[in-house]
Structures are given as structure tokens and as C-alpha cells.
Amino acid sequence: MITQEAKHKHILKGIPNSVNDTDILLYLQSKKVNWEYVQTLKESTQFNDEVLSKWLNISVKTFRLYKKPQQEINATIKEHVLLLLSVIQHGKKVFSSMQKFDEWLKKENYYFNSKAPIEYLNTITGIRFIDDRLTAMEYGDNI
């Protein structure tokens, strides 16, 4: 029997390591993004249901429903979950750990109009912007 941890690792292994529209679109067309992805999002971060539901622009109750196998997830939420998982993967790669990435997300940043990057995760454009900043950091931009 496959453990939940093994399922999460399997899901994360296939997710694009940065936000790339073509990769995300192809992934969405070829995979069934379901409750396991929402659960993987929860397990991959150190954030609670309230924070994650805010990122997805849904209520906490709806977020908790999306973590159940029988619940169908709408296309917009599927895309948002996949993009969040992708940017989290990228952040962990850049910072070498979720804890360090988490600290960076919570800290006010000049490049984010002196706001914390975490405040930008509730929109697709914000996720792309964070991913762009992570790429810049990989190439020597120290923020």
C-alpha cells in the first residue's frame, strides 16, 4: 500500500519546478488535478487552512471540502493549486528548504512594494511575479 507521503512526493516530482505557462497548461491537460493535489499543497507548506484558503480566494470550509476525495474542484482552483505547488517547488530549490522560503515569503520586501511576498499568492499574476523574483535570485539578484 502506498503511503500519503509517497503520493505527495510522486505528485511533487512531476510538477514543473517554475511557473511556465506552457508546462502548466500541458500538465493540466494531461493529469487529473484532484483532492490529492490540495492535500499535497497543505502538506508541502507550513501554513494553515486559513492562509491556504486565502491564497485560493475560497472559504476555509470550501478548502477543507477540496481535501476530500469525492469533492470535484473547479478549473480555476486546479490551476491555482498547481501554480502554488510549482512556485513552492521553485522556492524550496532557491532557498534549500521550505523553512527558509517560508521566512522569505513572510518578510517585507522592496521588490514587492515593501509588502511581504506572501500577500501576492492569491493571484496568478502575483504567483508569476514571485516566480520571476525567484529566478532573478538564482541568477544573482540578492533579495
N, CA, C and O atoms as a GROMACS GRO file, in nm:
protein
  572
    1MET      N    1   0.084  -0.119   0.000
    1MET     CA    2   0.000   0.000   0.000
    1MET      C    3   0.088   0.125   0.000
    1MET      O    4   0.186   0.133   0.073
    2ILE      N    5   0.051   0.222  -0.082
    2ILE     CA    6   0.127   0.345  -0.095
    2ILE      C    7   0.085   0.441   0.015
    2ILE      O    8  -0.035   0.462   0.037
    3THR      N    9   0.182   0.500   0.084
    3THR     CA   10   0.153   0.595   0.191
    3THR      C   11   0.118   0.732   0.132
    3THR      O   12   0.147   0.761   0.016
    4GLN      N   13   0.055   0.815   0.214
    4GLN     CA   14   0.021   0.951   0.172
    4GLN      C   15   0.148   1.028   0.138
    4GLN      O   16   0.151   1.103   0.041
    5GLU      N   17   0.252   1.010   0.219
    5GLU     CA   18   0.378   1.080   0.195
    5GLU      C   19   0.436   1.042   0.058
    5GLU      O   20   0.486   1.128  -0.014
    6ALA      N   21   0.428   0.915   0.023
    6ALA     CA   22   0.478   0.869  -0.107
    6ALA      C   23   0.394   0.930  -0.220
    6ALA      O   24   0.449   0.966  -0.324
    7LYS      N   25   0.263   0.941  -0.201
    7LYS     CA   26   0.177   1.004  -0.302
    7LYS      C   27   0.214   1.150  -0.321
    7LYS      O   28   0.222   1.199  -0.434
    8HIS      N   29   0.237   1.220  -0.209
    8HIS     CA   30   0.274   1.361  -0.217
    8HIS      C   31   0.407   1.377  -0.291
    8HIS      O   32   0.420   1.466  -0.376
    9LYS      N   33   0.503   1.294  -0.261
    9LYS     CA   34   0.633   1.301  -0.329
    9LYS      C   35   0.618   1.273  -0.477
    9LYS      O   36   0.682   1.338  -0.560
   10HIS      N   37   0.533   1.177  -0.511
   10HIS     CA   38   0.509   1.143  -0.652
   10HIS      C   39   0.446   1.261  -0.725
   10HIS      O   40   0.484   1.293  -0.838
   11ILE      N   41   0.350   1.325  -0.662
   11ILE     CA   42   0.284   1.441  -0.723
   11ILE      C   43   0.386   1.553  -0.742
   11ILE      O   44   0.394   1.611  -0.850
   12LEU      N   45   0.464   1.583  -0.638
   12LEU     CA   46   0.561   1.692  -0.646
   12LEU      C   47   0.670   1.666  -0.749
   12LEU      O   48   0.721   1.759  -0.811
   13LYS      N   49   0.704   1.540  -0.767
   13LYS     CA   50   0.809   1.504  -0.863
   13LYS      C   51   0.771   1.545  -1.005
   13LYS      O   52   0.858   1.583  -1.084
   14GLY      N   53   0.644   1.538  -1.038
   14GLY     CA   54   0.600   1.568  -1.174
   14GLY      C   55   0.564   1.713  -1.200
   14GLY      O   56   0.546   1.753  -1.314
   15ILE      N   57   0.553   1.791  -1.096
   15ILE     CA   58   0.511   1.930  -1.110
   15ILE      C   59   0.625   2.016  -1.164
   15ILE      O   60   0.739   1.999  -1.122
   16PRO      N   61   0.595   2.106  -1.257
   16PRO     CA   62   0.701   2.195  -1.307
   16PRO      C   63   0.769   2.270  -1.193
   16PRO      O   64   0.703   2.313  -1.099
   17ASN      N   65   0.902   2.286  -1.203
   17ASN     CA   66   0.979   2.350  -1.096
   17ASN      C   67   0.979   2.501  -1.101
   17ASN      O   68   1.042   2.566  -1.017
   18SER      N   69   0.911   2.557  -1.197
   18SER     CA   70   0.891   2.701  -1.203
   18SER      C   71   0.763   2.726  -1.282
   18SER      O   72   0.712   2.638  -1.352
   19VAL      N   73   0.713   2.847  -1.269
   19VAL     CA   74   0.587   2.881  -1.334
   19VAL      C   75   0.614   2.911  -1.481
   19VAL      O   76   0.671   3.015  -1.515
   20ASN      N   77   0.573   2.819  -1.565
   20ASN     CA   78   0.588   2.833  -1.709
   20ASN      C   79   0.452   2.799  -1.769
   20ASN      O   80   0.402   2.688  -1.751
   21ASP      N   81   0.392   2.894  -1.839
   21ASP     CA   82   0.254   2.875  -1.888
   21ASP      C   83   0.238   2.748  -1.970
   21ASP      O   84   0.140   2.676  -1.953
   22THR      N   85   0.331   2.721  -2.059
   22THR     CA   86   0.321   2.603  -2.144
   22THR      C   87   0.324   2.476  -2.060
   22THR      O   88   0.241   2.387  -2.078
   23ASP      N   89   0.420   2.466  -1.969
   23ASP     CA   90   0.431   2.348  -1.883
   23ASP      C   91   0.307   2.329  -1.796
   23ASP      O   92   0.257   2.217  -1.780
   24ILE      N   93   0.257   2.438  -1.742
   24ILE     CA   94   0.138   2.430  -1.656
   24ILE      C   95   0.017   2.386  -1.738
   24ILE      O   96  -0.059   2.299  -1.694
   25LEU      N   97  -0.002   2.445  -1.854
   25LEU     CA   98  -0.115   2.409  -1.941
   25LEU      C   99  -0.109   2.262  -1.981
   25LEU      O  100  -0.209   2.192  -1.973
   26LEU      N  101   0.007   2.216  -2.025
   26LEU     CA  102   0.022   2.076  -2.064
   26LEU      C  103  -0.002   1.982  -1.945
   26LEU      O  104  -0.062   1.876  -1.960
   27TYR      N  105   0.045   2.022  -1.829
   27TYR     CA  106   0.024   1.941  -1.709
   27TYR      C  107  -0.125   1.930  -1.678
   27TYR      O  108  -0.176   1.822  -1.652
   28LEU      N  109  -0.194   2.043  -1.682
   28LEU     CA  110  -0.338   2.043  -1.653
   28LEU      C  111  -0.416   1.958  -1.753
   28LEU      O  112  -0.516   1.896  -1.716
   29GLN      N  113  -0.371   1.955  -1.878
   29GLN     CA  114  -0.440   1.876  -1.979
   29GLN      C  115  -0.408   1.727  -1.969
   29GLN      O  116  -0.488   1.644  -2.013
   30SER      N  117  -0.294   1.694  -1.914
   30SER     CA  118  -0.253   1.553  -1.911
   30SER      C  119  -0.274   1.483  -1.777
   30SER      O  120  -0.271   1.360  -1.771
   31LYS      N  121  -0.296   1.558  -1.671
   31LYS     CA  122  -0.312   1.500  -1.536
   31LYS      C  123  -0.446   1.538  -1.477
   31LYS      O  124  -0.504   1.641  -1.510
   32LYS      N  125  -0.493   1.453  -1.390
   32LYS     CA  126  -0.617   1.482  -1.318
   32LYS      C  127  -0.580   1.548  -1.185
   32LYS      O  128  -0.546   1.481  -1.088
   33VAL      N  129  -0.587   1.680  -1.183
   33VAL     CA  130  -0.557   1.754  -1.061
   33VAL      C  131  -0.680   1.744  -0.972
   33VAL      O  132  -0.787   1.794  -1.005
   34ASN      N  133  -0.663   1.679  -0.857
   34ASN     CA  134  -0.776   1.650  -0.769
   34ASN      C  135  -0.742   1.680  -0.623
   34ASN      O  136  -0.648   1.755  -0.595
   35TRP      N  137  -0.818   1.623  -0.533
   35TRP     CA  138  -0.803   1.646  -0.390
   35TRP      C  139  -0.663   1.614  -0.340
   35TRP      O  140  -0.616   1.676  -0.245
   36GLU      N  141  -0.595   1.518  -0.404
   36GLU     CA  142  -0.460   1.483  -0.360
   36GLU      C  143  -0.363   1.600  -0.379
   36GLU      O  144  -0.268   1.614  -0.302
   37TYR      N  145  -0.386   1.682  -0.479
   37TYR     CA  146  -0.302   1.799  -0.502
   37TYR      C  147  -0.326   1.905  -0.394
   37TYR      O  148  -0.232   1.970  -0.348
   38VAL      N  149  -0.452   1.922  -0.355
   38VAL     CA  150  -0.484   2.016  -0.247
   38VAL      C  151  -0.420   1.966  -0.118
   38VAL      O  152  -0.363   2.045  -0.042
   39GLN      N  153  -0.429   1.837  -0.093
   39GLN     CA  154  -0.367   1.779   0.025
   39GLN      C  155  -0.214   1.794   0.019
   39GLN      O  156  -0.151   1.822   0.120
   40THR      N  157  -0.157   1.776  -0.098
   40THR     CA  158  -0.012   1.793  -0.116
   40THR      C  159   0.028   1.938  -0.090
   40THR      O  160   0.132   1.963  -0.030
   41LEU      N  161  -0.054   2.033  -0.135
   41LEU     CA  162  -0.028   2.174  -0.106
   41LEU      C  163  -0.024   2.196   0.044
   41LEU      O  164   0.067   2.261   0.096
   42LYS      N  165  -0.120   2.142   0.113
   42LYS     CA  166  -0.126   2.155   0.259
   42LYS      C  167  -0.003   2.093   0.325
   42LYS      O  168   0.057   2.154   0.414
   43GLU      N  169   0.035   1.974   0.282
   43GLU     CA  170   0.148   1.903   0.343
   43GLU      C  171   0.283   1.962   0.304
   43GLU      O  172   0.382   1.944   0.376
   44SER      N  173   0.289   2.034   0.192
   44SER     CA  174   0.415   2.089   0.144
   44SER      C  175   0.452   2.221   0.210
   44SER      O  176   0.566   2.266   0.200
   45THR      N  177   0.358   2.282   0.276
   45THR     CA  178   0.382   2.412   0.337
   45THR      C  179   0.367   2.403   0.488
   45THR      O  180   0.323   2.302   0.543
   46GLN      N  181   0.404   2.510   0.552
   46GLN     CA  182   0.387   2.519   0.697
   46GLN      C  183   0.270   2.611   0.730
   46GLN      O  184   0.258   2.660   0.843
   47PHE      N  185   0.184   2.634   0.632
   47PHE     CA  186   0.073   2.726   0.650
   47PHE      C  187  -0.056   2.651   0.682
   47PHE      O  188  -0.077   2.538   0.639
   48ASN      N  189  -0.143   2.718   0.758
   48ASN     CA  190  -0.268   2.655   0.798
   48ASN      C  191  -0.377   2.673   0.692
   48ASN      O  192  -0.357   2.743   0.592
   49ASP      N  193  -0.490   2.610   0.716
   49ASP     CA  194  -0.601   2.614   0.620
   49ASP      C  195  -0.649   2.755   0.592
   49ASP      O  196  -0.690   2.785   0.480
   50GLU      N  197  -0.646   2.843   0.692
   50GLU     CA  198  -0.691   2.980   0.674
   50GLU      C  199  -0.604   3.053   0.572
   50GLU      O  200  -0.656   3.123   0.484
   51VAL      N  201  -0.473   3.038   0.584
   51VAL     CA  202  -0.380   3.104   0.491
   51VAL      C  203  -0.397   3.046   0.351
   51VAL      O  204  -0.406   3.120   0.253
   52LEU      N  205  -0.401   2.914   0.341
   52LEU     CA  206  -0.413   2.850   0.210
   52LEU      C  207  -0.545   2.884   0.142
   52LEU      O  208  -0.548   2.905   0.020
   53SER      N  209  -0.653   2.889   0.217
   53SER     CA  210  -0.781   2.926   0.157
   53SER      C  211  -0.780   3.071   0.110
   53SER      O  212  -0.843   3.104   0.009
   54LYS      N  213  -0.708   3.157   0.181
   54LYS     CA  214  -0.695   3.296   0.138
   54LYS      C  215  -0.619   3.303   0.007
   54LYS      O  216  -0.657   3.380  -0.082
   55TRP      N  217  -0.512   3.223  -0.008
   55TRP     CA  218  -0.438   3.220  -0.134
   55TRP      C  219  -0.528   3.180  -0.250
   55TRP      O  220  -0.517   3.234  -0.360
   56LEU      N  221  -0.619   3.085  -0.224
   56LEU     CA  222  -0.706   3.032  -0.330
   56LEU      C  223  -0.835   3.113  -0.346
   56LEU      O  224  -0.916   3.083  -0.433
   57ASN      N  225  -0.854   3.215  -0.263
   57ASN     CA  226  -0.972   3.301  -0.269
   57ASN      C  227  -1.101   3.221  -0.248
   57ASN      O  228  -1.202   3.243  -0.315
   58ILE      N  229  -1.096   3.129  -0.153
   58ILE     CA  230  -1.213   3.049  -0.116
   58ILE      C  231  -1.226   3.048   0.035
   58ILE      O  232  -1.134   3.088   0.106
   59SER      N  233  -1.340   3.004   0.083
   59SER     CA  234  -1.359   2.996   0.228
   59SER      C  235  -1.280   2.878   0.284
   59SER      O  236  -1.244   2.785   0.212
   60VAL      N  237  -1.256   2.882   0.413
   60VAL     CA  238  -1.188   2.772   0.480
   60VAL      C  239  -1.270   2.644   0.466
   60VAL      O  240  -1.214   2.536   0.447
   61LYS      N  241  -1.401   2.657   0.476
   61LYS     CA  242  -1.489   2.541   0.463
   61LYS      C  243  -1.472   2.477   0.325
   61LYS      O  244  -1.461   2.355   0.314
   62THR      N  245  -1.470   2.558   0.220
   62THR     CA  246  -1.453   2.506   0.085
   62THR      C  247  -1.315   2.442   0.070
   62THR      O  248  -1.302   2.336   0.009
   63PHE      N  249  -1.212   2.506   0.125
   63PHE     CA  250  -1.077   2.449   0.119
   63PHE      C  251  -1.076   2.311   0.182
   63PHE      O  252  -1.017   2.218   0.127
   64ARG      N  253  -1.140   2.297   0.296
   64ARG     CA  254  -1.142   2.167   0.364
   64ARG      C  255  -1.222   2.064   0.285
   64ARG      O  256  -1.188   1.945   0.287
   65LEU      N  257  -1.326   2.108   0.215
   65LEU     CA  258  -1.402   2.016   0.128
   65LEU      C  259  -1.314   1.967   0.013
   65LEU      O  260  -1.322   1.850  -0.027
   66TYR      N  261  -1.230   2.057  -0.041
   66TYR     CA  262  -1.142   2.021  -0.153
   66TYR      C  263  -1.036   1.919  -0.114
   66TYR      O  264  -0.972   1.860  -0.202
   67LYS      N  265  -1.015   1.897   0.015
   67LYS     CA  266  -0.918   1.797   0.059
   67LYS      C  267  -0.981   1.658   0.072
   67LYS      O  268  -0.916   1.565   0.118
   68LYS      N  269  -1.107   1.645   0.030
   68LYS     CA  270  -1.178   1.516   0.039
   68LYS      C  271  -1.190   1.454  -0.100
   68LYS      O  272  -1.214   1.524  -0.198
   69PRO      N  273  -1.174   1.322  -0.108
   69PRO     CA  274  -1.171   1.253  -0.238
   69PRO      C  275  -1.294   1.274  -0.327
   69PRO      O  276  -1.280   1.280  -0.449
   70GLN      N  277  -1.411   1.284  -0.270
   70GLN     CA  278  -1.532   1.292  -0.351
   70GLN      C  279  -1.561   1.432  -0.405
   70GLN      O  280  -1.648   1.448  -0.490
   71GLN      N  281  -1.489   1.531  -0.358
   71GLN     CA  282  -1.518   1.670  -0.396
   71GLN      C  283  -1.455   1.705  -0.531
   71GLN      O  284  -1.335   1.688  -0.550
   72GLU      N  285  -1.536   1.753  -0.623
   72GLU     CA  286  -1.486   1.799  -0.753
   72GLU      C  287  -1.432   1.942  -0.736
   72GLU      O  288  -1.491   2.023  -0.666
   73ILE      N  289  -1.321   1.970  -0.801
   73ILE     CA  290  -1.256   2.100  -0.790
   73ILE      C  291  -1.271   2.174  -0.923
   73ILE      O  292  -1.250   2.116  -1.030
   74ASN      N  293  -1.308   2.302  -0.915
   74ASN     CA  294  -1.326   2.376  -1.041
   74ASN      C  295  -1.191   2.406  -1.106
   74ASN      O  296  -1.088   2.404  -1.039
   75ALA      N  297  -1.193   2.435  -1.234
   75ALA     CA  298  -1.072   2.450  -1.315
   75ALA      C  299  -0.981   2.563  -1.266
   75ALA      O  300  -0.859   2.550  -1.268
   76THR      N  301  -1.040   2.673  -1.223
   76THR     CA  302  -0.960   2.786  -1.174
   76THR      C  303  -0.881   2.748  -1.050
   76THR      O  304  -0.764   2.785  -1.038
   77ILE      N  305  -0.944   2.676  -0.960
   77ILE     CA  306  -0.876   2.634  -0.837
   77ILE      C  307  -0.767   2.531  -0.870
   77ILE      O  308  -0.659   2.534  -0.812
   78LYS      N  309  -0.795   2.442  -0.963
   78LYS     CA  310  -0.694   2.343  -1.004
   78LYS      C  311  -0.568   2.414  -1.054
   78LYS      O  312  -0.456   2.380  -1.015
   79GLU      N  313  -0.589   2.513  -1.141
   79GLU     CA  314  -0.475   2.588  -1.194
   79GLU      C  315  -0.400   2.660  -1.083
   79GLU      O  316  -0.277   2.658  -1.079
   80HIS      N  317  -0.472   2.723  -0.993
   80HIS     CA  318  -0.412   2.798  -0.884
   80HIS      C  319  -0.332   2.705  -0.792
   80HIS      O  320  -0.221   2.738  -0.752
   81VAL      N  321  -0.388   2.589  -0.760
   81VAL     CA  322  -0.318   2.491  -0.676
   81VAL      C  323  -0.190   2.447  -0.744
   81VAL      O  324  -0.084   2.440  -0.681
   82LEU      N  325  -0.197   2.416  -0.872
   82LEU     CA  326  -0.080   2.372  -0.946
   82LEU      C  327   0.027   2.482  -0.950
   82LEU      O  328   0.146   2.453  -0.932
   83LEU      N  329  -0.013   2.605  -0.972
   83LEU     CA  330   0.082   2.716  -0.974
   83LEU      C  331   0.146   2.737  -0.837
   83LEU      O  332   0.266   2.764  -0.827
   84LEU      N  333   0.067   2.724  -0.731
   84LEU     CA  334   0.122   2.736  -0.596
   84LEU      C  335   0.223   2.625  -0.568
   84LEU      O  336   0.331   2.651  -0.514
   85LEU      N  337   0.190   2.503  -0.606
   85LEU     CA  338   0.283   2.392  -0.587
   85LEU      C  339   0.412   2.415  -0.666
   85LEU      O  340   0.521   2.385  -0.618
   86SER      N  341   0.397   2.468  -0.785
   86SER     CA  342   0.513   2.495  -0.869
   86SER      C  343   0.603   2.602  -0.808
   86SER      O  344   0.725   2.585  -0.802
   87VAL      N  345   0.544   2.712  -0.762
   87VAL     CA  346   0.626   2.820  -0.704
   87VAL      C  347   0.686   2.774  -0.570
   87VAL      O  348   0.796   2.818  -0.535
   88ILE      N  349   0.618   2.689  -0.497
   88ILE     CA  350   0.673   2.634  -0.373
   88ILE      C  351   0.794   2.547  -0.404
   88ILE      O  352   0.896   2.554  -0.336
   89GLN      N  353   0.782   2.464  -0.508
   89GLN     CA  354   0.895   2.382  -0.550
   89GLN      C  355   1.015   2.471  -0.587
   89GLN      O  356   1.128   2.444  -0.548
   90HIS      N  357   0.987   2.575  -0.661
   90HIS     CA  358   1.092   2.667  -0.704
   90HIS      C  359   1.155   2.736  -0.582
   90HIS      O  360   1.277   2.747  -0.572
   91GLY      N  361   1.070   2.782  -0.490
   91GLY     CA  362   1.120   2.848  -0.369
   91GLY      C  363   1.205   2.758  -0.283
   91GLY      O  364   1.308   2.800  -0.231
   92LYS      N  365   1.164   2.632  -0.268
   92LYS     CA  366   1.244   2.537  -0.190
   92LYS      C  367   1.378   2.512  -0.258
   92LYS      O  368   1.480   2.495  -0.190
   93LYS      N  369   1.379   2.511  -0.390
   93LYS     CA  370   1.504   2.492  -0.464
   93LYS      C  371   1.598   2.612  -0.442
   93LYS      O  372   1.717   2.593  -0.416
   94VAL      N  373   1.546   2.732  -0.453
   94VAL     CA  374   1.627   2.852  -0.438
   94VAL      C  375   1.679   2.868  -0.296
   94VAL      O  376   1.795   2.903  -0.275
   95PHE      N  377   1.594   2.841  -0.197
   95PHE     CA  378   1.631   2.863  -0.057
   95PHE      C  379   1.682   2.737   0.014
   95PHE      O  380   1.723   2.744   0.130
   96SER      N  381   1.680   2.626  -0.053
   96SER     CA  382   1.729   2.497   0.000
   96SER      C  383   1.643   2.437   0.110
   96SER      O  384   1.674   2.329   0.160
   97SER      N  385   1.535   2.504   0.148
   97SER     CA  386   1.442   2.446   0.246
   97SER      C  387   1.312   2.524   0.246
   97SER      O  388   1.308   2.641   0.210
   98MET      N  389   1.206   2.457   0.288
   98MET     CA  390   1.076   2.524   0.298
   98MET      C  391   1.079   2.628   0.409
   98MET      O  392   1.015   2.733   0.397
   99GLN      N  393   1.151   2.601   0.515
   99GLN     CA  394   1.157   2.694   0.627
   99GLN      C  395   1.218   2.828   0.584
   99GLN      O  396   1.164   2.934   0.619
  100LYS      N  397   1.328   2.825   0.510
  100LYS     CA  398   1.391   2.949   0.464
  100LYS      C  399   1.303   3.021   0.363
  100LYS      O  400   1.292   3.143   0.365
  101PHE      N  401   1.238   2.944   0.274
  101PHE     CA  402   1.147   3.004   0.177
  101PHE      C  403   1.029   3.068   0.250
  101PHE      O  404   0.987   3.178   0.215
  102ASP      N  405   0.976   3.000   0.350
  102ASP     CA  406   0.867   3.050   0.432
  102ASP      C  407   0.905   3.183   0.496
  102ASP      O  408   0.826   3.278   0.496
  103GLU      N  409   1.025   3.191   0.551
  103GLU     CA  410   1.072   3.315   0.614
  103GLU      C  411   1.078   3.429   0.511
  103GLU      O  412   1.038   3.541   0.541
  104TRP      N  413   1.128   3.399   0.390
  104TRP     CA  414   1.135   3.499   0.285
  104TRP      C  415   0.996   3.545   0.245
  104TRP      O  416   0.973   3.665   0.224
  105LEU      N  417   0.902   3.450   0.233
  105LEU     CA  418   0.764   3.485   0.196
  105LEU      C  419   0.700   3.582   0.294
  105LEU      O  420   0.621   3.667   0.255
  106LYS      N  421   0.734   3.570   0.422
  106LYS     CA  422   0.671   3.649   0.527
  106LYS      C  423   0.737   3.784   0.552
  106LYS      O  424   0.681   3.870   0.620
  107LYS      N  425   0.856   3.805   0.496
  107LYS     CA  426   0.933   3.926   0.524
  107LYS      C  427   0.904   4.034   0.420
  107LYS      O  428   0.899   4.006   0.300
  108GLU      N  429   0.884   4.156   0.466
  108GLU     CA  430   0.861   4.268   0.374
  108GLU      C  431   0.979   4.280   0.279
  108GLU      O  432   1.093   4.255   0.316
  109ASN      N  433   0.948   4.317   0.154
  109ASN     CA  434   1.050   4.314   0.050
  109ASN      C  435   1.033   4.436  -0.040
  109ASN      O  436   0.923   4.467  -0.084
  110TYR      N  437   1.142   4.503  -0.068
  110TYR     CA  438   1.143   4.621  -0.154
  110TYR      C  439   1.079   4.593  -0.290
  110TYR      O  440   1.002   4.675  -0.341
  111TYR      N  441   1.110   4.478  -0.348
  111TYR     CA  442   1.060   4.444  -0.482
  111TYR      C  443   0.910   4.416  -0.484
  111TYR      O  444   0.850   4.405  -0.591
  112PHE      N  445   0.851   4.404  -0.369
  112PHE     CA  446   0.708   4.376  -0.358
  112PHE      C  447   0.635   4.495  -0.296
  112PHE      O  448   0.540   4.480  -0.219
  113ASN      N  449   0.684   4.615  -0.332
  113ASN     CA  450   0.622   4.738  -0.284
  113ASN      C  451   0.624   4.743  -0.130
  113ASN      O  452   0.529   4.790  -0.067
  114SER      N  453   0.733   4.694  -0.073
  114SER     CA  454   0.755   4.688   0.073
  114SER      C  455   0.650   4.604   0.146
  114SER      O  456   0.622   4.626   0.264
  115LYS      N  457   0.592   4.510   0.074
  115LYS     CA  458   0.499   4.414   0.134
  115LYS      C  459   0.568   4.278   0.136
  115LYS      O  460   0.670   4.258   0.071
  116ALA      N  461   0.512   4.187   0.211
  116ALA     CA  462   0.564   4.050   0.214
  116ALA      C  463   0.516   3.976   0.088
  116ALA      O  464   0.400   3.990   0.050
  117PRO      N  465   0.604   3.899   0.024
  117PRO     CA  466   0.564   3.825  -0.096
  117PRO      C  467   0.440   3.737  -0.076
  117PRO      O  468   0.364   3.715  -0.169
  118ILE      N  469   0.421   3.687   0.046
  118ILE     CA  470   0.306   3.600   0.074
  118ILE      C  471   0.174   3.667   0.037
  118ILE      O  472   0.075   3.600   0.007
  119GLU      N  473   0.172   3.800   0.041
  119GLU     CA  474   0.049   3.874   0.010
  119GLU      C  475   0.013   3.868  -0.139
  119GLU      O  476  -0.096   3.908  -0.178
  120TYR      N  477   0.104   3.818  -0.221
  120TYR     CA  478   0.083   3.812  -0.366
  120TYR      C  479   0.039   3.674  -0.414
  120TYR      O  480   0.015   3.656  -0.534
  121LEU      N  481   0.028   3.577  -0.325
  121LEU     CA  482  -0.002   3.440  -0.366
  121LEU      C  483  -0.150   3.416  -0.397
  121LEU      O  484  -0.186   3.305  -0.437
  122ASN      N  485  -0.234   3.514  -0.379
  122ASN     CA  486  -0.377   3.494  -0.406
  122ASN      C  487  -0.417   3.524  -0.550
  122ASN      O  488  -0.534   3.512  -0.587
  123THR      N  489  -0.319   3.565  -0.632
  123THR     CA  490  -0.349   3.588  -0.773
  123THR      C  491  -0.246   3.515  -0.860
  123THR      O  492  -0.133   3.491  -0.818
  124ILE      N  493  -0.288   3.482  -0.980
  124ILE     CA  494  -0.200   3.415  -1.076
  124ILE      C  495  -0.083   3.507  -1.112
  124ILE      O  496   0.031   3.463  -1.119
  125THR      N  497  -0.112   3.635  -1.135
  125THR     CA  498  -0.008   3.731  -1.168
  125THR      C  499   0.091   3.745  -1.052
  125THR      O  500   0.212   3.756  -1.074
  126GLY      N  501   0.040   3.745  -0.931
  126GLY     CA  502   0.128   3.753  -0.814
  126GLY      C  503   0.220   3.632  -0.803
  126GLY      O  504   0.338   3.646  -0.769
  127ILE      N  505   0.167   3.514  -0.831
  127ILE     CA  506   0.248   3.392  -0.828
  127ILE      C  507   0.356   3.400  -0.935
  127ILE      O  508   0.471   3.363  -0.911
  128ARG      N  509   0.321   3.448  -1.053
  128ARG     CA  510   0.420   3.464  -1.160
  128ARG      C  511   0.529   3.563  -1.120
  128ARG      O  512   0.647   3.542  -1.148
  129PHE      N  513   0.487   3.672  -1.054
  129PHE     CA  514   0.583   3.773  -1.010
  129PHE      C  515   0.680   3.713  -0.908
  129PHE      O  516   0.801   3.736  -0.917
  130ILE      N  517   0.629   3.638  -0.814
  130ILE     CA  518   0.716   3.571  -0.715
  130ILE      C  519   0.811   3.476  -0.786
  130ILE      O  520   0.930   3.473  -0.756
  131ASP      N  521   0.760   3.400  -0.880
  131ASP     CA  522   0.844   3.306  -0.953
  131ASP      C  523   0.953   3.380  -1.030
  131ASP      O  524   1.068   3.334  -1.034
  132ASP      N  525   0.920   3.494  -1.090
  132ASP     CA  526   1.020   3.575  -1.160
  132ASP      C  527   1.128   3.624  -1.064
  132ASP      O  528   1.246   3.623  -1.098
  133ARG      N  529   1.088   3.665  -0.946
  133ARG     CA  530   1.186   3.712  -0.845
  133ARG      C  531   1.276   3.596  -0.802
  133ARG      O  532   1.396   3.615  -0.783
  134LEU      N  533   1.219   3.477  -0.787
  134LEU     CA  534   1.299   3.360  -0.751
  134LEU      C  535   1.402   3.330  -0.861
  134LEU      O  536   1.517   3.299  -0.831
  135THR      N  537   1.361   3.340  -0.986
  135THR     CA  538   1.453   3.320  -1.097
  135THR      C  539   1.563   3.425  -1.095
  135THR      O  540   1.680   3.393  -1.117
  136ALA      N  541   1.527   3.550  -1.068
  136ALA     CA  542   1.627   3.656  -1.059
  136ALA      C  543   1.728   3.625  -0.948
  136ALA      O  544   1.848   3.648  -0.965
  137MET      N  545   1.681   3.574  -0.837
  137MET     CA  546   1.770   3.538  -0.726
  137MET      C  547   1.866   3.425  -0.767
  137MET      O  548   1.982   3.424  -0.726
  138GLU      N  549   1.816   3.332  -0.846
  138GLU     CA  550   1.902   3.223  -0.894
  138GLU      C  551   2.018   3.277  -0.977
  138GLU      O  552   2.125   3.216  -0.982
  139TYR      N  553   1.996   3.390  -1.043
  139TYR     CA  554   2.097   3.448  -1.129
  139TYR      C  555   2.171   3.565  -1.062
  139TYR      O  556   2.231   3.648  -1.130
  140GLY      N  557   2.165   3.570  -0.929
  140GLY     CA  558   2.248   3.663  -0.856
  140GLY      C  559   2.182   3.788  -0.802
  140GLY      O  560   2.249   3.869  -0.738
  141ASP      N  561   2.054   3.807  -0.825
  141ASP     CA  562   1.985   3.923  -0.769
  141ASP      C  563   1.953   3.890  -0.623
  141ASP      O  564   1.871   3.802  -0.596
  142ASN      N  565   2.015   3.959  -0.531
  142ASN     CA  566   2.002   3.927  -0.388
  142ASN      C  567   1.886   4.003  -0.325
  142ASN      O  568   1.897   4.121  -0.293
  143ILE      N  569   1.774   3.933  -0.308
  143ILE     CA  570   1.660   3.994  -0.238
  143ILE      C  571   1.606   3.898  -0.136
  143ILE      O  572   1.510   3.931  -0.066
   0.00000   0.00000   0.00000
